[in-house]
Amino acid sequence: MTSLWYSGPVIEPVRKATVTSAPETVKRFAAPRGGHTRGIEPIKKTRIAEEVADRVRMLILDGTYPPAQPLPSERLLAERFGVSRGSIRDALRMLEMIGLLETRHGQGTFPHELTVDRLVAPLASVMTYRHDLQDELLDVRRMFEPAVARAAATRATDEDVDDLQRILDAQRRKLKTGRSAIVEDTAFHAVLARSTRNRVVVSIMAILNDLLVESRTTALKQKGRPEQSIQGHEAVVAALRRRNADGAARAMHEHIDQIARLLGTPATSVPPPAARK
């Protein structure tokens, strides 16, 4: 029987021709020299179930395990990964809990159709207890959101700025009555992204907002944080009114650094964006 060889960082040769066939769009390739495999091979690391879950997730993402076909049986997966069936069961249970798999009685275990929500859910769940990743998420915000503010300063309409001001007003009213303003905090960043007139930016910001729900909830409970959040947003809007791109980027950068300090994360050593000479 002819073995199937796949491109990409995850799928490479399997020792036995027992993998469920991939869709016809997947090309056939010659086997890598030396018989080395990276994707499906015996796992030697600790936390076996987590690594199996990660590899199966990648096989789902690259289309090797499409939604219309059931996964191979636990026995076959255990043979291919070189682990116990118990580890396979644990891995599949993890993926089912985060919405990437579903079990159909009498039919098997199937991958779900992939959506942004299902791709973000695993990251969001990890963020709740992986504080090191929360720190890196703040770093991503430092890279991304000042650039968004910079673009918004040159592209936002008067209506966009008015929308941002209305959000700030609502945030201020909630602050005076001691209510949570997490909805307004999230909406501010979404409207700012919309002001760039870039659909990719809007989508990326939506993903970031989903990932930030837990950290925003925690941060906004800290003394002084709601007031500082409003002040940071007001500085951004003030720069937008002046059409000051550098000022908007700098205000957003300072806003995120302020959040980092409140969360006990070191502020970035990279200076805020400044005007180019």
FENQUIHU-V361448 format. One record per run of one state. SS is the DSSP state (H for helix, E for strand, C for the rest). FROM is the first residue (numbers start at 1). LEN is the number of residues. If there is no record, write none. Layout:
SS,FROM,LEN + SS,FROM,LEN
//
This chain:
C,1,32 + H,33,3 + C,36,12 + H,48,14 + C,62,8 + E,70,1 + C,71,3 + H,74,8 + C,82,3 + H,85,13 + C,98,3 + E,101,4 + C,105,3 + E,108,4 + C,112,4 + H,116,12 + C,128,3 + H,131,25 + C,156,2 + H,158,19 + C,177,5 + H,182,13 + C,195,4 + H,199,13 + C,212,1 + H,213,8 + C,221,4 + H,225,17 + C,242,3 + H,245,18 + C,263,15
//
